[in-house]
Amino acid sequence: MIDIIKTQDLHFSYSTPDGASPVVLDGVDLNIEKGSFVAVLGHNGSGKSTLAKHLNAILLPSGGKVYVNGVDTADEAKLLDIRRTVGMVFQNPDNQIVANVVEEDVAFAPENLGVPPEEIRRRVDDALKAVGMYEFREHAPHLLSGGQKQRIAIAGVIAMQPECIVLDEPTAMLDPIGRSDVMRTIKQLNREKGVTVVIITHHMDEAAQADRLVVMAKGKVVADGNPKEVFQDVEGLKAIGLTVPDTTELMYQLNQCGLDAPLDALSDEECAQALMKLLNP
């Protein structure tokens, strides 16, 4: 597979008024393949959101390199190409919505990229259909629910036609229904459109839906693999302040009681089947 994003020994420190430079990213090496669905998990202060901002050059490394399709993000001449390739969706959709009508908001980025009007019309319609918001195209964004606003923010990025979308805690401000809608939209984009997805999250159930899970702590990658594999290290994750999905925790507690419960029973269905086998050996 071809890598769309690659970080090499990535370091980053924020400057503070007192002259201190606390290390936020400490030697991150990461390869993200085109078409993949990757979740980056970590507690507050782990560096995951800072990493996200490096993936389309919002931040530049203090040390090391970040490459997007082989292009160094520190190359100012390539900045527009980098941001066309990697789109960002942030935690608060209100920070990304700039127009008073949904379809005008989605058209904003393509217009700024110089896309012809006929092409903008097609992109806006396609993007709104992709996130299930086409029927709201003439609505005022501020009257929509939080989940609907976030889907509009995602549509605005889709209209730029990026190869990769990085979502930084996109469901943090949403209720369970909004979270479910956004996650369903994200998965559809990945599986049906082939868009590379990187989601930054602290929700275990969201991380479990990805194809690959990267766990960060103290600015370093401490685990990287299939969610089923990563979540089996229950004690290791708890040691860095993280929990595990409820299904994994249940299997872990049953193991602690002497039962042979599979820790890779990650989904509700797999967990139910495992419990049935334990109850009916």
Long-range contacts (C-beta under 8 A, 24 or more apart in sequence): 1-33, 1-34, 1-35, 1-36, 2-33, 2-34, 3-31, 3-32, 3-33, 3-34, 3-67, 4-32, 4-33, 4-34, 4-68, 4-69, 4-85, 4-86, 4-163, 4-164, 4-196, 5-30, 5-31, 5-32, 5-55, 5-66, 5-67, 5-68, 5-86, 5-164, 5-196, 5-198, 6-30, 6-31, 6-32, 6-65, 6-66, 6-67, 7-31, 7-51, 7-54, 7-64, 7-65, 7-66, 7-67, 8-64, 8-65, 8-66, 8-67, 9-63, 9-64, 9-65, 10-51, 10-54, 10-61, 10-63, 10-64, 10-65, 10-66, 11-61, 11-62, 11-63, 11-64, 12-47, 12-50, 12-54, 12-59, 12-61, 12-62, 12-63, 13-62, 21-62, 23-219, 24-50, 24-219, 25-50, 25-51, 25-54, 25-61, 25-62, 25-219, 26-218, 26-219, 26-220, 27-64, 27-219, 27-220, 28-64, 28-216, 28-219, 28-220, 28-221, 29-221, 30-214, 30-221, 30-224, 32-164, 32-196, 32-198, 33-196, 34-163, 34-164, 34-196, 35-190, 35-194, 35-195, 35-196, 36-190, 36-196, 36-197, 36-211, 36-212, 37-186, 37-187, 37-190, 37-191, 37-196, 37-197, 37-199, 37-209, 37-210, 37-211, 37-212, 38-197, 38-198, 38-199, 38-210, 38-211, 38-212, 38-213, 38-214, 39-198, 39-199, 39-200, 39-201, 39-206, 39-207, 39-209, 39-210, 39-212, 39-213, 39-214, 39-227, 40-198, 40-199, 40-200, 40-201, 40-214, 40-215, 40-216, 41-201, 41-202, 41-204, 41-207, 41-213, 41-214, 41-215, 41-216, 41-242, 42-202, 42-215, 42-216, 42-217, 42-242, 43-202, 43-217, 43-240, 43-241, 43-242, 44-202, 46-216, 46-217, 46-218, 46-219, 47-216, 47-218, 47-219, 47-220, 48-200, 48-216, 49-168, 49-169, 49-200, 51-200, 51-216, 52-88, 52-166, 52-168, 52-198, 52-200, 53-88, 53-168, 55-86, 55-88, 55-164, 55-166, 55-198, 56-82, 56-83, 56-85, 56-86, 56-87, 56-88, 56-166, 57-82, 57-83, 58-88, 68-164, 69-163, 80-113, 84-113, 84-160, 84-161, 84-162, 85-162, 85-163, 85-164, 86-162, 86-163, 86-164, 86-165, 86-166, 87-157, 87-158, 87-160, 87-162, 87-164, 87-165, 87-166, 88-157, 88-165, 88-166, 88-167, 88-168, 89-150, 89-153, 89-154, 89-157, 89-165, 89-166, 89-167, 89-168, 89-170, 90-153, 90-168, 90-169, 90-170, 91-168, 91-169, 91-170, 91-172, 91-173, 92-173, 93-146, 93-149, 93-150, 93-152, 93-153, 93-173, 94-149, 96-153, 96-156, 97-141, 97-142, 97-149, 97-152, 97-153, 97-156, 99-141, 100-140, 100-141, 101-137, 101-138, 101-139, 101-140, 101-141, 102-128, 102-133, 102-136, 102-137, 102-138, 102-139, 102-140, 102-141, 102-144, 102-152, 103-128, 103-137, 103-138, 105-141, 105-152, 105-156, 106-152, 106-155, 106-156, 106-159, 107-159, 108-156, 109-156, 109-157, 109-159, 109-160, 110-159, 110-160, 113-160, 120-159, 123-159, 123-161, 124-155, 124-159, 126-158, 126-159, 127-155, 127-156, 127-158, 127-159, 128-155, 130-155, 130-158, 130-185, 130-188, 130-189, 130-193, 131-155, 131-158, 131-185, 132-181, 132-185, 145-178, 146-173, 146-174, 146-175, 146-178, 147-174, 147-175, 147-177, 147-178, 147-179, 147-181, 147-182, 148-178, 148-181, 150-174, 150-178, 150-182, 151-181, 151-182, 151-185, 154-182, 154-185, 154-186, 154-189, 158-189, 158-195, 162-195, 163-195, 163-196, 164-195, 164-196, 164-197, 164-198, 165-189, 165-195, 165-196, 165-197, 165-198, 166-198, 166-199, 166-200, 167-197, 167-198, 167-199, 167-200, 168-200, 169-200, 169-201, 169-202, 170-199, 171-201, 171-203, 171-206, 172-202, 179-203, 179-206, 183-209, 204-231, 204-242, 204-243, 204-244, 204-245, 204-246, 205-245, 205-246, 208-245, 208-266, 208-267, 215-240, 215-242, 217-241, 227-266, 228-264, 228-266, 229-264, 231-263, 231-264, 231-266, 232-263, 232-264, 234-263, 247-271, 254-278
